[in-house]
Amino acid sequence: FDVIGCPSQQTLTAYRETFAEFGHVTMEPQRIPFIVDCEKFQPATPETRALVKRIYGIPAERTVFLYFGRISPHAKADLAPVLRSFREAAVDATLLITGVENSPGYVQSLKELSVQMGIDAK
């Protein structure tokens, strides 16, 4: 890691206390109150939402849940439980998964699983 950022004093304290139990803190965390620049990153405009839905073939009125990140069955990035939870929630929406596939064949297995579950996942 380059830095361990904690968004609040409570998180910083919890981090220190948790790792103190192991006898050492491997890296001193930094309090970074706003990790996301809210001036630069704002909700998409209606026009941008419509464009993205058109690109992915999603109906304009449909709700979209977005996962953006590492696509891997390892290291807390396994998306199969996300698919199961999405199915159990029984929402009328599309799950859009985007990112870099770190394990060859994993995206295909997720596509197959989503079809088996009857989930609209792209």
FILO-972174 format. One record per atom (N, C-alpha, C, O): residue number from 0; atom name; y, x, z. Coordinates in steps of 0.1 Angstrom, whole numbers, plus 5000, padded with zeros to 4 digits. Atoms other than C-alpha are relative to their C-alpha. Layout:
FILO-972174
{num NUM, atome CA, north Y, east X, up Z}
...
END
This chain:
FILO-972174
{num 0, atome N, north 4988, east 5008, up 5000}
{num 0, atome CA, north 5000, east 5000, up 5000}
{num 0, atome C, north 5012, east 5009, up 5000}
{num 0, atome O, north 5012, east 5020, up 5005}
{num 1, atome N, north 4987, east 4993, up 4999}
{num 1, atome CA, north 5036, east 5011, up 4995}
{num 1, atome C, north 5007, east 4996, up 5012}
{num 1, atome O, north 5014, east 5004, up 5019}
{num 2, atome N, north 4993, east 5006, up 4989}
{num 2, atome CA, north 5049, east 4988, up 5022}
{num 2, atome C, north 4992, east 4988, up 5005}
{num 2, atome O, north 4986, east 4981, up 4997}
{num 3, atome N, north 5005, east 5013, up 4995}
{num 3, atome CA, north 5036, east 4961, up 5045}
{num 3, atome C, north 5012, east 4992, up 5004}
{num 3, atome O, north 5019, east 4996, up 5014}
{num 4, atome N, north 4989, east 5009, up 4997}
{num 4, atome CA, north 5062, east 4934, up 5045}
{num 4, atome C, north 4997, east 4988, up 5008}
{num 4, atome O, north 4987, east 4981, up 5005}
{num 5, atome N, north 5001, east 5012, up 4991}
{num 5, atome CA, north 5065, east 4908, up 5072}
{num 5, atome C, north 5012, east 4991, up 4999}
{num 5, atome O, north 5023, east 4996, up 5001}
{num 6, atome N, north 4989, east 5009, up 5002}
{num 6, atome CA, north 5087, east 4878, up 5065}
{num 6, atome C, north 5007, east 4996, up 5013}
{num 6, atome O, north 5019, east 4990, up 5012}
{num 7, atome N, north 4994, east 5005, up 4987}
{num 7, atome CA, north 5095, east 4871, up 5102}
{num 7, atome C, north 4997, east 5010, up 5011}
{num 7, atome O, north 4988, east 5018, up 5010}
{num 8, atome N, north 5003, east 4991, up 4989}
{num 8, atome CA, north 5097, east 4889, up 5135}
{num 8, atome C, north 4987, east 4996, up 5007}
{num 8, atome O, north 4980, east 5004, up 5012}
{num 9, atome N, north 5013, east 5005, up 4994}
{num 9, atome CA, north 5067, east 4867, up 5147}
{num 9, atome C, north 4989, east 5007, up 4992}
{num 9, atome O, north 4979, east 5011, up 4998}
{num 10, atome N, north 5011, east 4993, up 5008}
{num 10, atome CA, north 5046, east 4881, up 5118}
{num 10, atome C, north 4999, east 5014, up 5003}
{num 10, atome O, north 4988, east 5020, up 5004}
{num 11, atome N, north 5000, east 4986, up 4997}
{num 11, atome CA, north 5057, east 4916, up 5125}
{num 11, atome C, north 4993, east 5003, up 5014}
{num 11, atome O, north 4985, east 5012, up 5015}
{num 12, atome N, north 5006, east 4998, up 4987}
{num 12, atome CA, north 5048, east 4913, up 5162}
{num 12, atome C, north 4985, east 4997, up 5000}
{num 12, atome O, north 4977, east 5005, up 5006}
{num 13, atome N, north 5015, east 5004, up 5001}
{num 13, atome CA, north 5014, east 4896, up 5154}
{num 13, atome C, north 4993, east 5012, up 4993}
{num 13, atome O, north 4982, east 5015, up 4997}
{num 14, atome N, north 5007, east 4988, up 5007}
{num 14, atome CA, north 5006, east 4925, up 5129}
{num 14, atome C, north 4998, east 5011, up 5010}
{num 14, atome O, north 4987, east 5017, up 5011}
{num 15, atome N, north 5001, east 4989, up 4991}
{num 15, atome CA, north 5014, east 4951, up 5155}
{num 15, atome C, north 4990, east 4998, up 5011}
{num 15, atome O, north 4982, east 5007, up 5014}
{num 16, atome N, north 5009, east 5003, up 4989}
{num 16, atome CA, north 4995, east 4934, up 5183}
{num 16, atome C, north 4985, east 5000, up 4995}
{num 16, atome O, north 4976, east 5004, up 5002}
{num 17, atome N, north 5014, east 5000, up 5006}
{num 17, atome CA, north 4964, east 4928, up 5160}
{num 17, atome C, north 4995, east 5014, up 4998}
{num 17, atome O, north 4984, east 5016, up 5002}
{num 18, atome N, north 5005, east 4986, up 5003}
{num 18, atome CA, north 4962, east 4964, up 5149}
{num 18, atome C, north 5000, east 5009, up 5012}
{num 18, atome O, north 4994, east 5019, up 5012}
{num 19, atome N, north 5000, east 4992, up 4987}
{num 19, atome CA, north 4970, east 4977, up 5184}
{num 19, atome C, north 4986, east 5000, up 5006}
{num 19, atome O, north 4982, east 5009, up 5013}
{num 20, atome N, north 5013, east 5001, up 4994}
{num 20, atome CA, north 4936, east 4964, up 5194}
{num 20, atome C, north 4990, east 5010, up 4995}
{num 20, atome O, north 4980, east 5014, up 5001}
{num 21, atome N, north 5009, east 4990, up 5007}
{num 21, atome CA, north 4920, east 4989, up 5170}
{num 21, atome C, north 5004, east 5014, up 5004}
{num 21, atome O, north 4998, east 5024, up 5000}
{num 22, atome N, north 4996, east 4987, up 4995}
{num 22, atome CA, north 4939, east 5018, up 5187}
{num 22, atome C, north 5010, east 5007, up 4992}
{num 22, atome O, north 5016, east 5017, up 4996}
{num 23, atome N, north 4990, east 4993, up 5008}
{num 23, atome CA, north 4963, east 5026, up 5159}
{num 23, atome C, north 5005, east 4990, up 4989}
{num 23, atome O, north 4998, east 4980, up 4985}
{num 24, atome N, north 4995, east 5008, up 5012}
{num 24, atome CA, north 4985, east 5011, up 5132}
{num 24, atome C, north 5001, east 5011, up 4989}
{num 24, atome O, north 5008, east 5021, up 4990}
{num 25, atome N, north 5001, east 4990, up 5011}
{num 25, atome CA, north 4978, east 5029, up 5099}
{num 25, atome C, north 5013, east 5001, up 4992}
{num 25, atome O, north 5016, east 5011, up 4986}
{num 26, atome N, north 4987, east 4999, up 5007}
{num 26, atome CA, north 5012, east 5020, up 5084}
{num 26, atome C, north 5010, east 4991, up 5008}
{num 26, atome O, north 5006, east 4980, up 5012}
{num 27, atome N, north 4990, east 5007, up 4992}
{num 27, atome CA, north 5043, east 5008, up 5102}
{num 27, atome C, north 5006, east 4989, up 4990}
{num 27, atome O, north 5011, east 4992, up 4980}
{num 28, atome N, north 4995, east 5011, up 5009}
{num 28, atome CA, north 5052, east 4973, up 5088}
{num 28, atome C, north 5015, east 4999, up 5001}
{num 28, atome O, north 5022, east 5004, up 5010}
{num 29, atome N, north 4986, east 5002, up 5001}
{num 29, atome CA, north 5087, east 4965, up 5077}
{num 29, atome C, north 5004, east 4985, up 5000}
{num 29, atome O, north 4996, east 4977, up 4994}
{num 30, atome N, north 4996, east 5014, up 5000}
{num 30, atome CA, north 5105, east 4932, up 5084}
{num 30, atome C, north 5009, east 4999, up 4987}
{num 30, atome O, north 5019, east 5005, up 4986}
{num 31, atome N, north 4993, east 5003, up 5012}
{num 31, atome CA, north 5116, east 4919, up 5050}
{num 31, atome C, north 5001, east 4985, up 5000}
{num 31, atome O, north 4992, east 4978, up 4995}
{num 32, atome N, north 4999, east 5015, up 4998}
{num 32, atome CA, north 5130, east 4884, up 5056}
{num 32, atome C, north 4998, east 4992, up 4988}
{num 32, atome O, north 4992, east 4981, up 4989}
{num 33, atome N, north 5002, east 5008, up 5012}
{num 33, atome CA, north 5131, east 4872, up 5021}
{num 33, atome C, north 4994, east 5008, up 4989}
{num 33, atome O, north 5001, east 5015, up 4982}
{num 34, atome N, north 5007, east 4991, up 5010}
{num 34, atome CA, north 5105, east 4888, up 4999}
{num 34, atome C, north 5002, east 4995, up 4986}
{num 34, atome O, north 5002, east 5003, up 4977}
{num 35, atome N, north 4997, east 5005, up 5013}
{num 35, atome CA, north 5113, east 4865, up 4970}
{num 35, atome C, north 5015, east 4998, up 4999}
{num 35, atome O, north 5021, east 4992, up 5007}
{num 36, atome N, north 4986, east 5001, up 5003}
{num 36, atome CA, north 5148, east 4867, up 4955}
{num 36, atome C, north 5002, east 4985, up 4995}
{num 36, atome O, north 5000, east 4982, up 4983}
{num 37, atome N, north 4998, east 5015, up 5003}
{num 37, atome CA, north 5157, east 4829, up 4956}
{num 37, atome C, north 5011, east 4998, up 4990}
{num 37, atome O, north 5012, east 4987, up 4984}
{num 38, atome N, north 4990, east 5002, up 5011}
{num 38, atome CA, north 5187, east 4835, up 4933}
{num 38, atome C, north 4994, east 5003, up 4987}
{num 38, atome O, north 4998, east 4997, up 4977}
{num 39, atome N, north 5006, east 4996, up 5013}
{num 39, atome CA, north 5166, east 4851, up 4906}
{num 39, atome C, north 4988, east 4991, up 4996}
{num 39, atome O, north 4986, east 4987, up 4985}
{num 40, atome N, north 5012, east 5008, up 5002}
{num 40, atome CA, north 5134, east 4830, up 4910}
{num 40, atome C, north 5002, east 4986, up 5005}
{num 40, atome O, north 5002, east 4984, up 5017}
{num 41, atome N, north 4998, east 5014, up 4996}
{num 41, atome CA, north 5141, east 4793, up 4910}
{num 41, atome C, north 4990, east 4991, up 4993}
{num 41, atome O, north 4984, east 4995, up 4983}
{num 42, atome N, north 5010, east 5009, up 5006}
{num 42, atome CA, north 5120, east 4763, up 4901}
{num 42, atome C, north 5004, east 4999, up 4985}
{num 42, atome O, north 5015, east 4999, up 4980}
{num 43, atome N, north 4998, east 5001, up 5015}
{num 43, atome CA, north 5115, east 4759, up 4863}
{num 43, atome C, north 5008, east 4987, up 4997}
{num 43, atome O, north 5007, east 4977, up 5004}
{num 44, atome N, north 4992, east 5011, up 5005}
{num 44, atome CA, north 5138, east 4736, up 4844}
{num 44, atome C, north 4990, east 4990, up 4994}
{num 44, atome O, north 4979, east 4994, up 4990}
{num 45, atome N, north 5009, east 5010, up 5007}
{num 45, atome CA, north 5123, east 4703, up 4830}
{num 45, atome C, north 4996, east 5005, up 4986}
{num 45, atome O, north 4985, east 5002, up 4982}
{num 46, atome N, north 5003, east 4995, up 5013}
{num 46, atome CA, north 5125, east 4719, up 4796}
{num 46, atome C, north 4989, east 5011, up 5000}
{num 46, atome O, north 4981, east 5011, up 4991}
{num 47, atome N, north 5010, east 4989, up 4999}
{num 47, atome CA, north 5105, east 4750, up 4806}
{num 47, atome C, north 4987, east 4994, up 5004}
{num 47, atome O, north 4976, east 4998, up 4998}
{num 48, atome N, north 5013, east 5006, up 4996}
{num 48, atome CA, north 5079, east 4728, up 4823}
{num 48, atome C, north 4994, east 4993, up 4988}
{num 48, atome O, north 4982, east 4994, up 4986}
{num 49, atome N, north 5005, east 5007, up 5012}
{num 49, atome CA, north 5076, east 4707, up 4791}
{num 49, atome C, north 4994, east 5010, up 4990}
{num 49, atome O, north 4984, east 5007, up 4984}
{num 50, atome N, north 5005, east 4990, up 5009}
{num 50, atome CA, north 5072, east 4738, up 4770}
{num 50, atome C, north 4987, east 5006, up 5004}
{num 50, atome O, north 4977, east 5007, up 4996}
{num 51, atome N, north 5012, east 4995, up 4995}
{num 51, atome CA, north 5045, east 4753, up 4792}
{num 51, atome C, north 4988, east 4990, up 4998}
{num 51, atome O, north 4977, east 4994, up 4994}
{num 52, atome N, north 5010, east 5011, up 5001}
{num 52, atome CA, north 5026, east 4720, up 4792}
{num 52, atome C, north 4996, east 4999, up 4985}
{num 52, atome O, north 4984, east 4997, up 4982}
{num 53, atome N, north 5003, east 5000, up 5014}
{num 53, atome CA, north 5028, east 4719, up 4754}
{num 53, atome C, north 4991, east 5011, up 4996}
{num 53, atome O, north 4982, east 5010, up 4988}
{num 54, atome N, north 5008, east 4987, up 5004}
{num 54, atome CA, north 5015, east 4755, up 4750}
{num 54, atome C, north 4986, east 4998, up 5005}
{num 54, atome O, north 4977, east 5002, up 4997}
{num 55, atome N, north 5013, east 5001, up 4995}
{num 55, atome CA, north 4985, east 4747, up 4772}
{num 55, atome C, north 4993, east 4986, up 4997}
{num 55, atome O, north 4982, east 4984, up 5002}
{num 56, atome N, north 5006, east 5013, up 5004}
{num 56, atome CA, north 4979, east 4712, up 4758}
{num 56, atome C, north 4998, east 4991, up 5012}
{num 56, atome O, north 4989, east 4983, up 5012}
{num 57, atome N, north 5001, east 5008, up 4988}
{num 57, atome CA, north 4986, east 4695, up 4791}
{num 57, atome C, north 5010, east 4988, up 4998}
{num 57, atome O, north 5021, east 4990, up 4994}
{num 58, atome N, north 4991, east 5012, up 5002}
{num 58, atome CA, north 5001, east 4659, up 4789}
{num 58, atome C, north 5013, east 5002, up 5008}
{num 58, atome O, north 5012, east 5007, up 5020}
{num 59, atome N, north 4987, east 4998, up 4994}
{num 59, atome CA, north 5038, east 4659, up 4798}
{num 59, atome C, north 5001, east 4994, up 5014}
{num 59, atome O, north 5008, east 5000, up 5023}
{num 60, atome N, north 4999, east 5007, up 4988}
{num 60, atome CA, north 5034, east 4635, up 4827}
{num 60, atome C, north 4991, east 5005, up 5011}
{num 60, atome O, north 4991, east 5001, up 5023}
{num 61, atome N, north 5011, east 4995, up 4991}
{num 61, atome CA, north 5005, east 4654, up 4843}
{num 61, atome C, north 5005, east 5010, up 5010}
{num 61, atome O, north 5013, east 5019, up 5006}
{num 62, atome N, north 4997, east 4990, up 4989}
{num 62, atome CA, north 5009, east 4674, up 4876}
{num 62, atome C, north 4992, east 5012, up 4997}
{num 62, atome O, north 4980, east 5011, up 4994}
{num 63, atome N, north 5007, east 4987, up 5002}
{num 63, atome CA, north 5000, east 4711, up 4873}
{num 63, atome C, north 5001, east 5008, up 5013}
{num 63, atome O, north 5011, east 5009, up 5019}
{num 64, atome N, north 5001, east 4991, up 4989}
{num 64, atome CA, north 4988, east 4733, up 4901}
{num 64, atome C, north 4998, east 5014, up 4994}
{num 64, atome O, north 4988, east 5015, up 4985}
{num 65, atome N, north 5000, east 4987, up 5006}
{num 65, atome CA, north 4993, east 4770, up 4892}
{num 65, atome C, north 4994, east 5010, up 5010}
{num 65, atome O, north 4999, east 5011, up 5021}
{num 66, atome N, north 5004, east 4988, up 4993}
{num 66, atome CA, north 4973, east 4800, up 4904}
{num 66, atome C, north 5003, east 5011, up 4992}
{num 66, atome O, north 5000, east 5012, up 4980}
{num 67, atome N, north 4996, east 4988, up 5007}
{num 67, atome CA, north 4988, east 4833, up 4894}
{num 67, atome C, north 4996, east 5012, up 5008}
{num 67, atome O, north 5001, east 5014, up 5019}
{num 68, atome N, north 5004, east 4988, up 4993}
{num 68, atome CA, north 4971, east 4865, up 4904}
{num 68, atome C, north 4987, east 5006, up 4995}
{num 68, atome O, north 4984, east 5004, up 4983}
{num 69, atome N, north 5012, east 4993, up 5004}
{num 69, atome CA, north 4940, east 4886, up 4903}
{num 69, atome C, north 4989, east 4990, up 4999}
{num 69, atome O, north 4987, east 4981, up 5007}
{num 70, atome N, north 5012, east 5009, up 5002}
{num 70, atome CA, north 4909, east 4869, up 4889}
{num 70, atome C, north 4988, east 5008, up 5001}
{num 70, atome O, north 4984, east 5015, up 4992}
{num 71, atome N, north 5012, east 4992, up 4996}
{num 71, atome CA, north 4879, east 4884, up 4906}
{num 71, atome C, north 4992, east 4993, up 5011}
{num 71, atome O, north 4998, east 4986, up 5019}
{num 72, atome N, north 5008, east 5006, up 4989}
{num 72, atome CA, north 4850, east 4872, up 4927}
{num 72, atome C, north 5000, east 5008, up 5013}
{num 72, atome O, north 4993, east 5004, up 5022}
{num 73, atome N, north 5000, east 4991, up 4988}
{num 73, atome CA, north 4857, east 4900, up 4952}
{num 73, atome C, north 5014, east 5000, up 5007}
{num 73, atome O, north 5024, east 4996, up 5002}
{num 74, atome N, north 4988, east 4998, up 4992}
{num 74, atome CA, north 4882, east 4908, up 4979}
{num 74, atome C, north 5010, east 4989, up 5001}
{num 74, atome O, north 5022, east 4990, up 4998}
{num 75, atome N, north 4992, east 5012, up 4997}
{num 75, atome CA, north 4894, east 4873, up 4988}
{num 75, atome C, north 5007, east 4994, up 4987}
{num 75, atome O, north 5017, east 4987, up 4989}
{num 76, atome N, north 4994, east 5005, up 5013}
{num 76, atome CA, north 4902, east 4865, up 4951}
{num 76, atome C, north 4990, east 4990, up 4993}
{num 76, atome O, north 4992, east 4987, up 4982}
{num 77, atome N, north 5010, east 5009, up 5006}
{num 77, atome CA, north 4871, east 4843, up 4945}
{num 77, atome C, north 5006, east 4986, up 4998}
{num 77, atome O, north 5010, east 4980, up 5008}
{num 78, atome N, north 4993, east 5013, up 5003}
{num 78, atome CA, north 4884, east 4811, up 4928}
{num 78, atome C, north 4990, east 4989, up 5000}
{num 78, atome O, north 4994, east 4977, up 4999}
{num 79, atome N, north 5010, east 5011, up 4999}
{num 79, atome CA, north 4851, east 4791, up 4930}
{num 79, atome C, north 5003, east 4991, up 5011}
{num 79, atome O, north 5003, east 4979, up 5009}
{num 80, atome N, north 4997, east 5010, up 4989}
{num 80, atome CA, north 4861, east 4777, up 4964}
{num 80, atome C, north 5013, east 4992, up 4997}
{num 80, atome O, north 5014, east 4981, up 5001}
{num 81, atome N, north 4988, east 5007, up 5004}
{num 81, atome CA, north 4895, east 4768, up 4949}
{num 81, atome C, north 4996, east 4988, up 4991}
{num 81, atome O, north 5001, east 4977, up 4993}
{num 82, atome N, north 5005, east 5011, up 5009}
{num 82, atome CA, north 4877, east 4748, up 4922}
{num 82, atome C, north 4994, east 4989, up 5008}
{num 82, atome O, north 4996, east 4977, up 5005}
{num 83, atome N, north 5007, east 5010, up 4992}
{num 83, atome CA, north 4855, east 4731, up 4948}
{num 83, atome C, north 5011, east 4991, up 5008}
{num 83, atome O, north 5009, east 4979, up 5009}
{num 84, atome N, north 4990, east 5007, up 4993}
{num 84, atome CA, north 4886, east 4722, up 4969}
{num 84, atome C, north 5008, east 4991, up 4991}
{num 84, atome O, north 5012, east 4980, up 4995}
{num 85, atome N, north 4993, east 5008, up 5009}
{num 85, atome CA, north 4904, east 4709, up 4939}
{num 85, atome C, north 4993, east 4988, up 4996}
{num 85, atome O, north 4998, east 4977, up 4996}
{num 86, atome N, north 5009, east 5012, up 5003}
{num 86, atome CA, north 4875, east 4686, up 4930}
{num 86, atome C, north 5000, east 4991, up 5012}
{num 86, atome O, north 5001, east 4979, up 5011}
{num 87, atome N, north 5001, east 5008, up 4988}
{num 87, atome CA, north 4872, east 4674, up 4966}
{num 87, atome C, north 5013, east 4993, up 5003}
{num 87, atome O, north 5013, east 4982, up 5008}
{num 88, atome N, north 4987, east 5007, up 4998}
{num 88, atome CA, north 4909, east 4666, up 4967}
{num 88, atome C, north 5002, east 4988, up 4991}
{num 88, atome O, north 5010, east 4979, up 4994}
{num 89, atome N, north 4999, east 5011, up 5009}
{num 89, atome CA, north 4904, east 4643, up 4938}
{num 89, atome C, north 5014, east 4996, up 4995}
{num 89, atome O, north 5017, east 4984, up 4995}
{num 90, atome N, north 4986, east 5002, up 5005}
{num 90, atome CA, north 4939, east 4647, up 4925}
{num 90, atome C, north 5000, east 4998, up 4985}
{num 90, atome O, north 4991, east 5005, up 4978}
{num 91, atome N, north 4998, east 5001, up 5015}
{num 91, atome CA, north 4949, east 4636, up 4890}
{num 91, atome C, north 5009, east 5010, up 4995}
{num 91, atome O, north 5021, east 5008, up 4994}
{num 92, atome N, north 4991, east 4989, up 5003}
{num 92, atome CA, north 4962, east 4670, up 4880}
{num 92, atome C, north 4992, east 5010, up 4992}
{num 92, atome O, north 4980, east 5009, up 4991}
{num 93, atome N, north 5006, east 4989, up 5007}
{num 93, atome CA, north 4955, east 4701, up 4860}
{num 93, atome C, north 5001, east 5013, up 5009}
{num 93, atome O, north 5012, east 5015, up 5014}
{num 94, atome N, north 5000, east 4987, up 4993}
{num 94, atome CA, north 4946, east 4735, up 4877}
{num 94, atome C, north 5002, east 5010, up 4989}
{num 94, atome O, north 4993, east 5012, up 4981}
{num 95, atome N, north 4997, east 4989, up 5010}
{num 95, atome CA, north 4962, east 4763, up 4856}
{num 95, atome C, north 4998, east 5013, up 5007}
{num 95, atome O, north 5005, east 5017, up 5016}
{num 96, atome N, north 5003, east 4987, up 4994}
{num 96, atome CA, north 4947, east 4797, up 4864}
{num 96, atome C, north 5004, east 5010, up 4990}
{num 96, atome O, north 5000, east 5010, up 4979}
{num 97, atome N, north 4995, east 4989, up 5009}
{num 97, atome CA, north 4964, east 4827, up 4850}
{num 97, atome C, north 5001, east 5013, up 5008}
{num 97, atome O, north 5004, east 5013, up 5020}
{num 98, atome N, north 5000, east 4987, up 4994}
{num 98, atome CA, north 4962, east 4864, up 4857}
{num 98, atome C, north 4992, east 5010, up 4992}
{num 98, atome O, north 4988, east 5007, up 4981}
{num 99, atome N, north 5009, east 4989, up 5006}
{num 99, atome CA, north 4941, east 4895, up 4850}
{num 99, atome C, north 4986, east 4999, up 5005}
{num 99, atome O, north 4984, east 4998, up 5017}
{num 100, atome N, north 5014, east 5001, up 4997}
{num 100, atome CA, north 4904, east 4892, up 4849}
{num 100, atome C, north 4995, east 5014, up 5004}
{num 100, atome O, north 4995, east 5023, up 4996}
{num 101, atome N, north 5004, east 4987, up 4995}
{num 101, atome CA, north 4891, east 4921, up 4870}
{num 101, atome C, north 4985, east 5002, up 4999}
{num 101, atome O, north 4980, east 5014, up 5001}
{num 102, atome N, north 5014, east 5000, up 5001}
{num 102, atome CA, north 4854, east 4913, up 4866}
{num 102, atome C, north 4996, east 4994, up 4987}
{num 102, atome O, north 4996, east 4981, up 4986}
{num 103, atome N, north 5004, east 5005, up 5012}
{num 103, atome CA, north 4841, east 4909, up 4831}
{num 103, atome C, north 4990, east 4988, up 5001}
{num 103, atome O, north 4980, east 4989, up 5008}
{num 104, atome N, north 5008, east 5011, up 4999}
{num 104, atome CA, north 4826, east 4875, up 4826}
{num 104, atome C, north 5003, east 4989, up 5010}
{num 104, atome O, north 4998, east 4978, up 5010}
{num 105, atome N, north 4997, east 5009, up 4989}
{num 105, atome CA, north 4841, east 4859, up 4857}
{num 105, atome C, north 5008, east 4988, up 4995}
{num 105, atome O, north 5006, east 4977, up 5000}
{num 106, atome N, north 4992, east 5011, up 5005}
{num 106, atome CA, north 4866, east 4838, up 4838}
{num 106, atome C, north 4991, east 4990, up 4993}
{num 106, atome O, north 4992, east 4978, up 4995}
{num 107, atome N, north 5010, east 5009, up 5007}
{num 107, atome CA, north 4838, east 4824, up 4816}
{num 107, atome C, north 4992, east 4992, up 5011}
{num 107, atome O, north 4990, east 4980, up 5009}
{num 108, atome N, north 5008, east 5007, up 4989}
{num 108, atome CA, north 4818, east 4815, up 4848}
{num 108, atome C, north 5008, east 4990, up 5007}
{num 108, atome O, north 5003, east 4979, up 5010}
{num 109, atome N, north 4991, east 5010, up 4994}
{num 109, atome CA, north 4848, east 4797, up 4862}
{num 109, atome C, north 5002, east 4989, up 4991}
{num 109, atome O, north 5002, east 4977, up 4995}
{num 110, atome N, north 4999, east 5010, up 5010}
{num 110, atome CA, north 4852, east 4778, up 4830}
{num 110, atome C, north 4988, east 4991, up 5000}
{num 110, atome O, north 4989, east 4978, up 5000}
{num 111, atome N, north 5012, east 5008, up 5000}
{num 111, atome CA, north 4816, east 4767, up 4831}
{num 111, atome C, north 4999, east 4992, up 5013}
{num 111, atome O, north 4995, east 4980, up 5013}
{num 112, atome N, north 5001, east 5007, up 4987}
{num 112, atome CA, north 4818, east 4758, up 4868}
{num 112, atome C, north 5010, east 4988, up 5000}
{num 112, atome O, north 5007, east 4977, up 5005}
{num 113, atome N, north 4990, east 5011, up 5001}
{num 113, atome CA, north 4850, east 4737, up 4861}
{num 113, atome C, north 4994, east 4988, up 4992}
{num 113, atome O, north 4997, east 4977, up 4995}
{num 114, atome N, north 5006, east 5010, up 5009}
{num 114, atome CA, north 4832, east 4718, up 4833}
{num 114, atome C, north 4989, east 4992, up 5008}
{num 114, atome O, north 4989, east 4980, up 5008}
{num 115, atome N, north 5010, east 5006, up 4992}
{num 115, atome CA, north 4802, east 4712, up 4856}
{num 115, atome C, north 5005, east 4990, up 5011}
{num 115, atome O, north 5000, east 4980, up 5014}
{num 116, atome N, north 4994, east 5008, up 4989}
{num 116, atome CA, north 4825, east 4698, up 4883}
{num 116, atome C, north 5009, east 4989, up 4994}
{num 116, atome O, north 5013, east 4980, up 5002}
{num 117, atome N, north 4992, east 5010, up 5006}
{num 117, atome CA, north 4845, east 4677, up 4859}
{num 117, atome C, north 5015, east 5002, up 5003}
{num 117, atome O, north 5023, east 4993, up 5004}
{num 118, atome N, north 4987, east 4996, up 4997}
{num 118, atome CA, north 4877, east 4696, up 4866}
{num 118, atome C, north 5008, east 5003, up 4988}
{num 118, atome O, north 5003, east 5010, up 4979}
{num 119, atome N, north 4991, east 4996, up 5011}
{num 119, atome CA, north 4906, east 4699, up 4842}
{num 119, atome C, north 5007, east 5013, up 5004}
{num 119, atome O, north 5017, east 5013, up 5010}
{num 120, atome N, north 4995, east 4987, up 4997}
{num 120, atome CA, north 4911, east 4736, up 4846}
{num 120, atome C, north 5002, east 5008, up 4987}
{num 120, atome O, north 4993, east 5008, up 4978}
{num 121, atome N, north 4997, east 4992, up 5012}
{num 121, atome CA, north 4927, east 4759, up 4820}
{num 121, atome C, north 5003, east 5014, up 5004}
{num 121, atome O, north 5006, east 5022, up 4995}
END
